[in-house]
């Protein structure tokens, strides 16, 4: 029986994106997440008494800022050395030979494959041969598999490779190759890295992306970890089991507000969604993006007083417990419930405003001239309230606060499209609810 762990893309000391910009964020936990996930990997290898550990590239996120990154990794390798567990690793595009300028001597249980040519290494005491080659440069456009040797007879052959295969959405194309290229080598298991989403491509032979150890942004939702592989005495893969290593779990929470008319109902939906997510996170911090969808009478309200709504949702996150939920962003993808045709027929003034809204285009860094024109023709009661809302928005945007989307504001203010959408929503809401009967 042979047991080994296949991991990849640890990206040690890579920052998590979009979280620590907010006041009150658990900064220490967020900044140390990739290290903690890697420590979980090492502890798993020790607890499971595996025979060896494979790391399929991008151990680091780039060149070390100082030696602390290298010393952290070295310390983890010493833990495995003390337990007699060897480690085999290759470099990827983020930690290619040309990228990493600092070096430390590693304990002798660690083998780093050459970046100049393919190596084949036999694992002591086991009928296992590992074939691998690291990246010499950050960009590797050629198919490295062509230089991998054919399988060694009567051995369990493993191919260690950092690759995009023929391409994956969201990832640069490096060391491109096809499944056919891999199959032709006759290996029993291909341990792949580079693609952060864990995926079993094939089971005959096994072609597996381990995924990254820790998700780093909202594009990397769901569990992240490694695979523990069990090989029987006949040198066939008996089991491939995924283990979660992440300490921060990214998740998208979609809140459908269709048919919801009351704010308390909306907040109740958010609360229940968070409760459900926390129950599945197994004690990890959840980094969530909340996305409101559906046609709802609350559409206009969500665009008004953005700081209030963000604070309300952060309050709900606090209710889940300390370091249970942190909100990365809040997105409004709802649509209003207005009969625009009926609204336009109400009076000439309203029709002019709606036509201007429909034709509005953003032309400057400030409020568009079309928006200013709209405000000019609105009734005083509506115009005064809208101008008050916009004044609050602009005063907040001039500082260093976060708007409802959770994006950090700057002196240039919100995204221009976002401003226009906010104004549309506010004006439509005002027309629909204050300029006569509610629609």
Secondary structure as UniProt FT lines:
FT   STRAND          2..7
FT   TURN            20..21
FT   TURN            23..24
FT   HELIX           27..31
FT   HELIX           33..47
FT   TURN            48..49
FT   STRAND          52..56
FT   HELIX           68..82
FT   TURN            83..84
FT   STRAND          86..90
FT   TURN            94..95
FT   TURN            97..99
FT   TURN            108..109
FT   STRAND          110..112
FT   STRAND          119..122
FT   TURN            124..125
FT   STRAND          128..132
FT   HELIX           144..147
FT   TURN            153..154
FT   STRAND          156..162
FT   TURN            165..166
FT   TURN            169..170
FT   HELIX           179..183
FT   TURN            184..186
FT   STRAND          189..193
FT   STRAND          199..203
FT   TURN            204..205
FT   STRAND          206..209
FT   TURN            218..219
FT   STRAND          225..231
FT   TURN            233..234
FT   STRAND          237..244
FT   STRAND          248..256
FT   TURN            258..259
FT   HELIX           263..280
FT   TURN            281..283
FT   STRAND          285..296
FT   TURN            297..298
FT   HELIX           299..303
FT   HELIX           306..319
FT   TURN            322..324
FT   STRAND          325..336
FT   HELIX           340..344
FT   HELIX           348..359
FT   HELIX           369..377
FT   HELIX           380..397
FT   TURN            398..400
FT   TURN            404..405
FT   TURN            411..412
FT   HELIX           416..434
//
